[in-house]
Amino acid sequence: MQVALERVSKQFSHNGDRIHVLEEVSFTIAEGEFVCLVGPSGCGKSTLIHLIAGLERPSSGRVLIDGQPVAGPGTDRVVVFQEAALFPWLTVQENVEFGLKMGGAPPEERRRKALEAVRMVHLSRFVDFYPHQLSGGMKQRVAIARALVMDPKLLLMDEPFASVDAQTRHLLHEELLEIWGKTHKTIFFVTHNVREATVLGDKVLTLSARPGRIKNGYRIHLPRPRRESDPHLIVIQQRILLSLQEEIAKVVKNEDLDYLVEKDKPMVFGNSGVGGAL
Amino acid sequence: MAIAAWEGLSRVSPWVPSVLGIFRLVALNLTDIRILTALTSSLQRMAIGFIGVFMLGIGTGLLLGRFRLLDDVFGTLAMALHAMPGAAWVPLAILLFGLNQWAVIFTVLLGATGIVMVSTSTGIKEVPPILLRAAQTMGARGTKIFWHVVVPSAIPRIVDGLRLAWAFGWRALMAGELMIGSLHGMGEVLNRVAKQRDLHQILAFMTIIAAISLAVDHLIFRRLENLVRTRWGTA
């Protein structure tokens, strides 16, 4: 599945203010490609995922899937969310079957496909568990299985491993690459972790601070599995980090500005500051 | 220790009731066939009323939670119903149905439906948006999302509401029976005992009334709530 964003902008109104989240974002994802997007927090990464998933509409510009504009959510593009978003009242098995059930698949087919997907993420022993009985990493695996079972052409991953520990993340990376190798799905993977992006992606895009724009693109030709400490990778990581640092500095500066405005509000301090009051 | 001290005090003063005396009376009353039939009549009314509360409360709560327009129009009314003490319905109930058991059942129904309605619609409005998004990306739409995502995610809230409704309904039942007075049931028995001005008997019946409400709460609603909490992982 091929994805193309053409000058996509997104604005929200918040308490009467217009917030420009994304501005003129353009890029393409080729069939079967693994593209990672990194950017500072609050730069509109999740919004971008929602736009491609069809959960939100762009304020201007177009999101094209195989040349067709996105009209709404579809099972050809499934999202894996950061918080796993499993249904707490369903077992692992039932969670994975959910999409098939919504699509009206017969129970026998649902069961078979779900078991297959669960096996892919190595959770066969846990099919009867409820989500709250699982660790963070296991929940994300279930979320991946739940997406895979729909056999989507595009897998949209919104910081899926942000809240799991480093060892588990490493394991999940290997599993994800294994699945990608087997299924040849197109993957769009959003993260704030530069090393994660370089280990996984064919291409790494960086997004600027709000309003989010595509800043740079880096193509990574190294064969997989890649080691995070590979010297070639470190060079690329350094370049990406350098480019992102400017953006993070902007975010911090903006937050400082907000803080100053708040701080100057109490009249007691006036222009004299804290020292004047002593 | 406290009970022993109290018991000692009750031997000296006629104004302090004896705990042992009350329990002796409770046991005596619970083996009295007339009291037992009164209890059964009361519980029957309560059961009929509660089935009504269950259906009406959840039904209207689902509608209010589902349709914004209905909530805008009737939301305040639902809160008013929720705020109204059960006993306040008795005069209207007697006017509508006369001095019979339907008046009591009506009182239970209106005394306890509000809380179920409000907790159901709250539960529905509080469904985590991320679950809705997840369901949407897996191909679920409108009605399917409502029944497969929104309603199950509201179930812990609904069960909370039902548990409270039991206590509210029980209060309304007693208020109704006490005020109607002539109807065979626990309220009527309490009325009769009150006329005999027997402190120990009155306290014995109050103990029975409280104990039954507690027993049902423990045996049914607490268990239900624990079951839901373990499964939903909200404990």
Interface residues (C-beta under 8 A of the other chain):
Chain A: H50 A53 L55 P73 G74 T75 R77 V78 V79 F81 E83 A85 F87 P88 W89 F98 G99 K101 M102 G103 Y130 P131 H132 Q133 R146 M150 L156
Chain B: P128 I130 L131 R133 A134 A135 Q136 T137 M138 G139 A140 K144 H148 V149 P152 S153 I155 R231 W232 G233 T234
